[in-house]
């Protein structure tokens, strides 16, 4: 990967972390159950996207080593 591509990946990871943290903070402040459920779904999706990205990066690193 180029340096620029790595910066994009780092930015994406950072943004996913920020969104997850913001949503987690929102859930603590929300009182409407329906909205809490929606935000919790967003948290799960962001977490899944983060995990998928990290797995992809690990896979690419493993392939690089072979």
PyMOL Python script that loads the backbone (N, CA, C, O; Angstrom):
from pymol import cmd

cmd.read_pdbstr("""\
ATOM      1  N   UNK A   1       0.834  -1.176   0.000  1.00  0.00           N
ATOM      2  CA  UNK A   1       0.000   0.000   0.000  1.00  0.00           C
ATOM      3  C   UNK A   1       0.879   1.240   0.000  1.00  0.00           C
ATOM      4  O   UNK A   1       1.967   1.264   0.574  1.00  0.00           O
ATOM      5  N   UNK A   2       0.378   2.243  -0.650  1.00  0.00           N
ATOM      6  CA  UNK A   2       1.111   3.500  -0.647  1.00  0.00           C
ATOM      7  C   UNK A   2       0.891   4.220   0.680  1.00  0.00           C
ATOM      8  O   UNK A   2       0.003   3.867   1.456  1.00  0.00           O
ATOM      9  N   UNK A   3       1.697   5.210   0.920  1.00  0.00           N
ATOM     10  CA  UNK A   3       1.559   6.009   2.139  1.00  0.00           C
ATOM     11  C   UNK A   3       0.185   6.685   2.198  1.00  0.00           C
ATOM     12  O   UNK A   3      -0.436   6.761   3.258  1.00  0.00           O
ATOM     13  N   UNK A   4      -0.270   7.166   1.059  1.00  0.00           N
ATOM     14  CA  UNK A   4      -1.581   7.823   0.994  1.00  0.00           C
ATOM     15  C   UNK A   4      -2.707   6.835   1.304  1.00  0.00           C
ATOM     16  O   UNK A   4      -3.650   7.172   2.020  1.00  0.00           O
ATOM     17  N   UNK A   5      -2.611   5.637   0.773  1.00  0.00           N
ATOM     18  CA  UNK A   5      -3.617   4.614   1.056  1.00  0.00           C
ATOM     19  C   UNK A   5      -3.629   4.252   2.534  1.00  0.00           C
ATOM     20  O   UNK A   5      -4.693   4.056   3.121  1.00  0.00           O
ATOM     21  N   UNK A   6      -2.458   4.164   3.128  1.00  0.00           N
ATOM     22  CA  UNK A   6      -2.388   3.881   4.564  1.00  0.00           C
ATOM     23  C   UNK A   6      -3.038   4.991   5.385  1.00  0.00           C
ATOM     24  O   UNK A   6      -3.687   4.725   6.396  1.00  0.00           O
ATOM     25  N   UNK A   7      -2.861   6.217   4.950  1.00  0.00           N
ATOM     26  CA  UNK A   7      -3.503   7.337   5.649  1.00  0.00           C
ATOM     27  C   UNK A   7      -5.020   7.235   5.553  1.00  0.00           C
ATOM     28  O   UNK A   7      -5.723   7.527   6.521  1.00  0.00           O
ATOM     29  N   UNK A   8      -5.532   6.823   4.395  1.00  0.00           N
ATOM     30  CA  UNK A   8      -6.975   6.629   4.238  1.00  0.00           C
ATOM     31  C   UNK A   8      -7.481   5.538   5.185  1.00  0.00           C
ATOM     32  O   UNK A   8      -8.528   5.690   5.814  1.00  0.00           O
ATOM     33  N   UNK A   9      -6.748   4.465   5.277  1.00  0.00           N
ATOM     34  CA  UNK A   9      -7.131   3.366   6.166  1.00  0.00           C
ATOM     35  C   UNK A   9      -7.120   3.837   7.621  1.00  0.00           C
ATOM     36  O   UNK A   9      -8.052   3.552   8.373  1.00  0.00           O
ATOM     37  N   UNK A  10      -6.086   4.547   8.010  1.00  0.00           N
ATOM     38  CA  UNK A  10      -6.016   5.072   9.378  1.00  0.00           C
ATOM     39  C   UNK A  10      -7.177   6.007   9.667  1.00  0.00           C
ATOM     40  O   UNK A  10      -7.764   5.953  10.748  1.00  0.00           O
ATOM     41  N   UNK A  11      -7.515   6.868   8.707  1.00  0.00           N
ATOM     42  CA  UNK A  11      -8.651   7.776   8.880  1.00  0.00           C
ATOM     43  C   UNK A  11      -9.954   7.001   9.048  1.00  0.00           C
ATOM     44  O   UNK A  11     -10.786   7.339   9.889  1.00  0.00           O
ATOM     45  N   UNK A  12     -10.118   5.968   8.245  1.00  0.00           N
ATOM     46  CA  UNK A  12     -11.335   5.161   8.330  1.00  0.00           C
ATOM     47  C   UNK A  12     -11.451   4.488   9.688  1.00  0.00           C
ATOM     48  O   UNK A  12     -12.522   4.484  10.295  1.00  0.00           O
ATOM     49  N   UNK A  13     -10.364   3.926  10.160  1.00  0.00           N
ATOM     50  CA  UNK A  13     -10.361   3.286  11.481  1.00  0.00           C
ATOM     51  C   UNK A  13     -10.701   4.306  12.565  1.00  0.00           C
ATOM     52  O   UNK A  13     -11.494   4.031  13.465  1.00  0.00           O
ATOM     53  N   UNK A  14     -10.098   5.471  12.467  1.00  0.00           N
ATOM     54  CA  UNK A  14     -10.362   6.529  13.438  1.00  0.00           C
ATOM     55  C   UNK A  14     -11.828   6.961  13.410  1.00  0.00           C
ATOM     56  O   UNK A  14     -12.443   7.159  14.458  1.00  0.00           O
ATOM     57  N   UNK A  15     -12.379   7.106  12.215  1.00  0.00           N
ATOM     58  CA  UNK A  15     -13.781   7.516  12.093  1.00  0.00           C
ATOM     59  C   UNK A  15     -14.724   6.454  12.651  1.00  0.00           C
ATOM     60  O   UNK A  15     -15.705   6.783  13.318  1.00  0.00           O
ATOM     61  N   UNK A  16     -14.435   5.207  12.385  1.00  0.00           N
ATOM     62  CA  UNK A  16     -15.271   4.135  12.929  1.00  0.00           C
ATOM     63  C   UNK A  16     -15.223   4.139  14.462  1.00  0.00           C
ATOM     64  O   UNK A  16     -16.246   3.957  15.121  1.00  0.00           O
ATOM     65  N   UNK A  17     -14.052   4.344  15.009  1.00  0.00           N
ATOM     66  CA  UNK A  17     -13.917   4.437  16.469  1.00  0.00           C
ATOM     67  C   UNK A  17     -14.728   5.609  17.022  1.00  0.00           C
ATOM     68  O   UNK A  17     -15.412   5.472  18.037  1.00  0.00           O
ATOM     69  N   UNK A  18     -14.650   6.747  16.358  1.00  0.00           N
ATOM     70  CA  UNK A  18     -15.365   7.933  16.814  1.00  0.00           C
ATOM     71  C   UNK A  18     -16.881   7.730  16.760  1.00  0.00           C
ATOM     72  O   UNK A  18     -17.594   8.087  17.698  1.00  0.00           O
ATOM     73  N   UNK A  19     -17.360   7.160  15.671  1.00  0.00           N
ATOM     74  CA  UNK A  19     -18.799   6.926  15.533  1.00  0.00           C
ATOM     75  C   UNK A  19     -19.288   5.969  16.613  1.00  0.00           C
ATOM     76  O   UNK A  19     -20.342   6.187  17.211  1.00  0.00           O
ATOM     77  N   UNK A  20     -18.526   4.911  16.860  1.00  0.00           N
ATOM     78  CA  UNK A  20     -18.919   3.950  17.884  1.00  0.00           C
ATOM     79  C   UNK A  20     -18.960   4.618  19.260  1.00  0.00           C
ATOM     80  O   UNK A  20     -19.890   4.391  20.034  1.00  0.00           O
ATOM     81  N   UNK A  21     -17.975   5.422  19.555  1.00  0.00           N
ATOM     82  CA  UNK A  21     -17.934   6.103  20.854  1.00  0.00           C
ATOM     83  C   UNK A  21     -19.081   7.105  20.988  1.00  0.00           C
ATOM     84  O   UNK A  21     -19.714   7.184  22.041  1.00  0.00           O
ATOM     85  N   UNK A  22     -19.347   7.860  19.941  1.00  0.00           N
ATOM     86  CA  UNK A  22     -20.460   8.811  19.980  1.00  0.00           C
ATOM     87  C   UNK A  22     -21.790   8.102  20.191  1.00  0.00           C
ATOM     88  O   UNK A  22     -22.606   8.527  21.010  1.00  0.00           O
ATOM     89  N   UNK A  23     -22.003   7.030  19.457  1.00  0.00           N
ATOM     90  CA  UNK A  23     -23.257   6.283  19.587  1.00  0.00           C
ATOM     91  C   UNK A  23     -23.385   5.682  20.988  1.00  0.00           C
ATOM     92  O   UNK A  23     -24.470   5.680  21.568  1.00  0.00           O
ATOM     93  N   UNK A  24     -22.295   5.180  21.519  1.00  0.00           N
ATOM     94  CA  UNK A  24     -22.324   4.618  22.871  1.00  0.00           C
ATOM     95  C   UNK A  24     -22.697   5.694  23.880  1.00  0.00           C
ATOM     96  O   UNK A  24     -23.476   5.446  24.799  1.00  0.00           O
ATOM     97  N   UNK A  25     -22.147   6.878  23.711  1.00  0.00           N
ATOM     98  CA  UNK A  25     -22.502   7.994  24.596  1.00  0.00           C
ATOM     99  C   UNK A  25     -23.963   8.393  24.431  1.00  0.00           C
ATOM    100  O   UNK A  25     -24.636   8.703  25.414  1.00  0.00           O
ATOM    101  N   UNK A  26     -24.462   8.387  23.186  1.00  0.00           N
ATOM    102  CA  UNK A  26     -25.860   8.723  22.935  1.00  0.00           C
ATOM    103  C   UNK A  26     -26.800   7.742  23.633  1.00  0.00           C
ATOM    104  O   UNK A  26     -27.801   8.146  24.226  1.00  0.00           O
ATOM    105  N   UNK A  27     -26.476   6.465  23.560  1.00  0.00           N
ATOM    106  CA  UNK A  27     -27.337   5.440  24.159  1.00  0.00           C
ATOM    107  C   UNK A  27     -27.506   5.700  25.655  1.00  0.00           C
ATOM    108  O   UNK A  27     -28.591   5.512  26.206  1.00  0.00           O
ATOM    109  N   UNK A  28     -26.439   6.129  26.297  1.00  0.00           N
ATOM    110  CA  UNK A  28     -26.496   6.393  27.732  1.00  0.00           C
ATOM    111  C   UNK A  28     -27.420   7.559  28.058  1.00  0.00           C
ATOM    112  O   UNK A  28     -27.960   7.630  29.163  1.00  0.00           O
ATOM    113  N   UNK A  29     -27.607   8.471  27.113  1.00  0.00           N
ATOM    114  CA  UNK A  29     -28.423   9.660  27.336  1.00  0.00           C
ATOM    115  C   UNK A  29     -29.866   9.514  26.835  1.00  0.00           C
ATOM    116  O   UNK A  29     -30.743  10.282  27.232  1.00  0.00           O
ATOM    117  N   UNK A  30     -30.104   8.549  25.981  1.00  0.00           N
ATOM    118  CA  UNK A  30     -31.433   8.401  25.371  1.00  0.00           C
ATOM    119  C   UNK A  30     -32.438   7.802  26.345  1.00  0.00           C
ATOM    120  O   UNK A  30     -32.091   7.022  27.232  1.00  0.00           O
ATOM    121  N   UNK A  31     -33.682   8.188  26.154  1.00  0.00           N
ATOM    122  CA  UNK A  31     -34.744   7.654  27.008  1.00  0.00           C
ATOM    123  C   UNK A  31     -35.787   6.868  26.220  1.00  0.00           C
ATOM    124  O   UNK A  31     -36.533   6.082  26.803  1.00  0.00           O
ATOM    125  N   UNK A  32     -35.850   7.065  24.931  1.00  0.00           N
ATOM    126  CA  UNK A  32     -36.826   6.377  24.091  1.00  0.00           C
ATOM    127  C   UNK A  32     -36.266   5.025  23.657  1.00  0.00           C
ATOM    128  O   UNK A  32     -35.212   4.956  23.025  1.00  0.00           O
ATOM    129  N   UNK A  33     -36.975   3.960  23.999  1.00  0.00           N
ATOM    130  CA  UNK A  33     -36.494   2.604  23.713  1.00  0.00           C
ATOM    131  C   UNK A  33     -36.289   2.356  22.222  1.00  0.00           C
ATOM    132  O   UNK A  33     -35.333   1.694  21.817  1.00  0.00           O
ATOM    133  N   UNK A  34     -37.197   2.893  21.413  1.00  0.00           N
ATOM    134  CA  UNK A  34     -37.087   2.678  19.971  1.00  0.00           C
ATOM    135  C   UNK A  34     -35.808   3.303  19.416  1.00  0.00           C
ATOM    136  O   UNK A  34     -35.124   2.715  18.578  1.00  0.00           O
ATOM    137  N   UNK A  35     -35.505   4.494  19.894  1.00  0.00           N
ATOM    138  CA  UNK A  35     -34.299   5.184  19.424  1.00  0.00           C
ATOM    139  C   UNK A  35     -33.052   4.462  19.938  1.00  0.00           C
ATOM    140  O   UNK A  35     -32.056   4.353  19.222  1.00  0.00           O
ATOM    141  N   UNK A  36     -33.106   3.977  21.160  1.00  0.00           N
ATOM    142  CA  UNK A  36     -31.985   3.224  21.724  1.00  0.00           C
ATOM    143  C   UNK A  36     -31.709   1.995  20.853  1.00  0.00           C
ATOM    144  O   UNK A  36     -30.552   1.690  20.563  1.00  0.00           O
ATOM    145  N   UNK A  37     -32.751   1.299  20.442  1.00  0.00           N
ATOM    146  CA  UNK A  37     -32.581   0.116  19.597  1.00  0.00           C
ATOM    147  C   UNK A  37     -31.929   0.470  18.268  1.00  0.00           C
ATOM    148  O   UNK A  37     -31.069  -0.262  17.779  1.00  0.00           O
ATOM    149  N   UNK A  38     -32.332   1.579  17.694  1.00  0.00           N
ATOM    150  CA  UNK A  38     -31.758   2.011  16.416  1.00  0.00           C
ATOM    151  C   UNK A  38     -30.274   2.334  16.585  1.00  0.00           C
ATOM    152  O   UNK A  38     -29.448   1.908  15.778  1.00  0.00           O
ATOM    153  N   UNK A  39     -29.940   3.078  17.624  1.00  0.00           N
ATOM    154  CA  UNK A  39     -28.546   3.451  17.855  1.00  0.00           C
ATOM    155  C   UNK A  39     -27.718   2.204  18.177  1.00  0.00           C
ATOM    156  O   UNK A  39     -26.562   2.113  17.762  1.00  0.00           O
ATOM    157  N   UNK A  40     -28.281   1.258  18.898  1.00  0.00           N
ATOM    158  CA  UNK A  40     -27.559   0.014  19.184  1.00  0.00           C
ATOM    159  C   UNK A  40     -27.288  -0.773  17.904  1.00  0.00           C
ATOM    160  O   UNK A  40     -26.239  -1.405  17.775  1.00  0.00           O
ATOM    161  N   UNK A  41     -28.225  -0.737  16.962  1.00  0.00           N
ATOM    162  CA  UNK A  41     -28.000  -1.381  15.666  1.00  0.00           C
ATOM    163  C   UNK A  41     -26.864  -0.694  14.918  1.00  0.00           C
ATOM    164  O   UNK A  41     -26.047  -1.349  14.271  1.00  0.00           O
ATOM    165  N   UNK A  42     -26.823   0.619  15.014  1.00  0.00           N
ATOM    166  CA  UNK A  42     -25.739   1.372  14.372  1.00  0.00           C
ATOM    167  C   UNK A  42     -24.408   0.973  14.987  1.00  0.00           C
ATOM    168  O   UNK A  42     -23.424   0.774  14.274  1.00  0.00           O
ATOM    169  N   UNK A  43     -24.376   0.855  16.311  1.00  0.00           N
ATOM    170  CA  UNK A  43     -23.143   0.453  17.001  1.00  0.00           C
ATOM    171  C   UNK A  43     -22.693  -0.919  16.519  1.00  0.00           C
ATOM    172  O   UNK A  43     -21.510  -1.123  16.247  1.00  0.00           O
ATOM    173  N   UNK A  44     -23.618  -1.854  16.411  1.00  0.00           N
ATOM    174  CA  UNK A  44     -23.272  -3.197  15.948  1.00  0.00           C
ATOM    175  C   UNK A  44     -22.738  -3.173  14.525  1.00  0.00           C
ATOM    176  O   UNK A  44     -21.778  -3.875  14.206  1.00  0.00           O
ATOM    177  N   UNK A  45     -23.359  -2.363  13.667  1.00  0.00           N
ATOM    178  CA  UNK A  45     -22.921  -2.281  12.279  1.00  0.00           C
ATOM    179  C   UNK A  45     -21.532  -1.655  12.183  1.00  0.00           C
ATOM    180  O   UNK A  45     -20.682  -2.138  11.435  1.00  0.00           O
ATOM    181  N   UNK A  46     -21.303  -0.595  12.930  1.00  0.00           N
ATOM    182  CA  UNK A  46     -19.987   0.052  12.928  1.00  0.00           C
ATOM    183  C   UNK A  46     -18.927  -0.917  13.444  1.00  0.00           C
ATOM    184  O   UNK A  46     -17.834  -1.008  12.885  1.00  0.00           O
ATOM    185  N   UNK A  47     -19.254  -1.631  14.502  1.00  0.00           N
ATOM    186  CA  UNK A  47     -18.328  -2.604  15.059  1.00  0.00           C
ATOM    187  C   UNK A  47     -18.032  -3.713  14.050  1.00  0.00           C
ATOM    188  O   UNK A  47     -16.890  -4.155  13.920  1.00  0.00           O
ATOM    189  N   UNK A  48     -19.049  -4.149  13.353  1.00  0.00           N
ATOM    190  CA  UNK A  48     -18.873  -5.175  12.326  1.00  0.00           C
ATOM    191  C   UNK A  48     -17.987  -4.663  11.191  1.00  0.00           C
ATOM    192  O   UNK A  48     -17.105  -5.377  10.714  1.00  0.00           O
ATOM    193  N   UNK A  49     -18.225  -3.432  10.766  1.00  0.00           N
ATOM    194  CA  UNK A  49     -17.396  -2.838   9.716  1.00  0.00           C
ATOM    195  C   UNK A  49     -15.947  -2.717  10.167  1.00  0.00           C
ATOM    196  O   UNK A  49     -15.028  -2.983   9.392  1.00  0.00           O
ATOM    197  N   UNK A  50     -15.746  -2.324  11.397  1.00  0.00           N
ATOM    198  CA  UNK A  50     -14.393  -2.218  11.955  1.00  0.00           C
ATOM    199  C   UNK A  50     -13.717  -3.591  11.930  1.00  0.00           C
ATOM    200  O   UNK A  50     -12.581  -3.729  11.475  1.00  0.00           O
ATOM    201  N   UNK A  51     -14.430  -4.593  12.421  1.00  0.00           N
ATOM    202  CA  UNK A  51     -13.873  -5.950  12.445  1.00  0.00           C
ATOM    203  C   UNK A  51     -13.558  -6.460  11.044  1.00  0.00           C
ATOM    204  O   UNK A  51     -12.514  -7.072  10.820  1.00  0.00           O
ATOM    205  N   UNK A  52     -14.463  -6.205  10.103  1.00  0.00           N
ATOM    206  CA  UNK A  52     -14.236  -6.622   8.716  1.00  0.00           C
ATOM    207  C   UNK A  52     -12.997  -5.957   8.134  1.00  0.00           C
ATOM    208  O   UNK A  52     -12.196  -6.602   7.457  1.00  0.00           O
ATOM    209  N   UNK A  53     -12.845  -4.682   8.398  1.00  0.00           N
ATOM    210  CA  UNK A  53     -11.680  -3.965   7.893  1.00  0.00           C
ATOM    211  C   UNK A  53     -10.396  -4.510   8.509  1.00  0.00           C
ATOM    212  O   UNK A  53      -9.410  -4.732   7.806  1.00  0.00           O
ATOM    213  N   UNK A  54     -10.412  -4.722   9.804  1.00  0.00           N
ATOM    214  CA  UNK A  54      -9.215  -5.238  10.466  1.00  0.00           C
ATOM    215  C   UNK A  54      -8.882  -6.653   9.978  1.00  0.00           C
ATOM    216  O   UNK A  54      -7.713  -6.987   9.789  1.00  0.00           O
ATOM    217  N   UNK A  55      -9.906  -7.475   9.776  1.00  0.00           N
ATOM    218  CA  UNK A  55      -9.671  -8.821   9.242  1.00  0.00           C
ATOM    219  C   UNK A  55      -9.093  -8.767   7.836  1.00  0.00           C
ATOM    220  O   UNK A  55      -8.207  -9.547   7.490  1.00  0.00           O
ATOM    221  N   UNK A  56      -9.593  -7.853   7.037  1.00  0.00           N
ATOM    222  CA  UNK A  56      -9.063  -7.681   5.684  1.00  0.00           C
ATOM    223  C   UNK A  56      -7.601  -7.260   5.739  1.00  0.00           C
ATOM    224  O   UNK A  56      -6.777  -7.781   4.987  1.00  0.00           O
ATOM    225  N   UNK A  57      -7.278  -6.339   6.605  1.00  0.00           N
ATOM    226  CA  UNK A  57      -5.891  -5.893   6.728  1.00  0.00           C
ATOM    227  C   UNK A  57      -4.994  -7.021   7.218  1.00  0.00           C
ATOM    228  O   UNK A  57      -3.870  -7.173   6.739  1.00  0.00           O
ATOM    229  N   UNK A  58      -5.478  -7.804   8.162  1.00  0.00           N
ATOM    230  CA  UNK A  58      -4.699  -8.951   8.637  1.00  0.00           C
ATOM    231  C   UNK A  58      -4.509  -9.974   7.536  1.00  0.00           C
ATOM    232  O   UNK A  58      -3.426 -10.540   7.392  1.00  0.00           O
ATOM    233  N   UNK A  59      -5.549 -10.215   6.761  1.00  0.00           N
ATOM    234  CA  UNK A  59      -5.461 -11.160   5.648  1.00  0.00           C
ATOM    235  C   UNK A  59      -4.425 -10.683   4.631  1.00  0.00           C
ATOM    236  O   UNK A  59      -3.607 -11.468   4.152  1.00  0.00           O
ATOM    237  N   UNK A  60      -4.466  -9.405   4.311  1.00  0.00           N
ATOM    238  CA  UNK A  60      -3.525  -8.868   3.344  1.00  0.00           C
ATOM    239  C   UNK A  60      -2.094  -8.963   3.874  1.00  0.00           C
ATOM    240  O   UNK A  60      -1.158  -9.230   3.120  1.00  0.00           O
ATOM    241  N   UNK A  61      -1.938  -8.743   5.167  1.00  0.00           N
ATOM    242  CA  UNK A  61      -0.603  -8.842   5.769  1.00  0.00           C
ATOM    243  C   UNK A  61      -0.112 -10.290   5.726  1.00  0.00           C
ATOM    244  O   UNK A  61       1.059 -10.543   5.442  1.00  0.00           O
ATOM    245  N   UNK A  62      -1.008 -11.236   6.008  1.00  0.00           N
ATOM    246  CA  UNK A  62      -0.638 -12.645   5.950  1.00  0.00           C
ATOM    247  C   UNK A  62      -0.253 -13.063   4.548  1.00  0.00           C
ATOM    248  O   UNK A  62       0.707 -13.809   4.361  1.00  0.00           O
ATOM    249  N   UNK A  63      -0.994 -12.589   3.565  1.00  0.00           N
ATOM    250  CA  UNK A  63      -0.699 -12.919   2.163  1.00  0.00           C
ATOM    251  C   UNK A  63       0.642 -12.313   1.750  1.00  0.00           C
ATOM    252  O   UNK A  63       1.397 -12.904   0.978  1.00  0.00           O
ATOM    253  N   UNK A  64       0.914 -11.156   2.266  1.00  0.00           N
ATOM    254  CA  UNK A  64       2.170 -10.473   1.956  1.00  0.00           C
ATOM    255  C   UNK A  64       3.364 -11.271   2.467  1.00  0.00           C
ATOM    256  O   UNK A  64       4.416 -11.305   1.829  1.00  0.00           O
ATOM    257  N   UNK A  65       3.195 -11.911   3.621  1.00  0.00           N
ATOM    258  CA  UNK A  65       4.273 -12.677   4.230  1.00  0.00           C
ATOM    259  C   UNK A  65       4.575 -13.978   3.477  1.00  0.00           C
ATOM    260  O   UNK A  65       5.681 -14.510   3.572  1.00  0.00           O
ATOM    261  N   UNK A  66       3.607 -14.480   2.743  1.00  0.00           N
ATOM    262  CA  UNK A  66       3.791 -15.769   2.064  1.00  0.00           C
ATOM    263  C   UNK A  66       4.587 -15.661   0.806  1.00  0.00           C
ATOM    264  O   UNK A  66       4.818 -16.666   0.134  1.00  0.00           O
TER     265      UNK A  66
END
""", "prot")
cmd.dss("prot")
cmd.show_as("cartoon", "prot")
cmd.util.cbc("prot")
cmd.orient("prot")
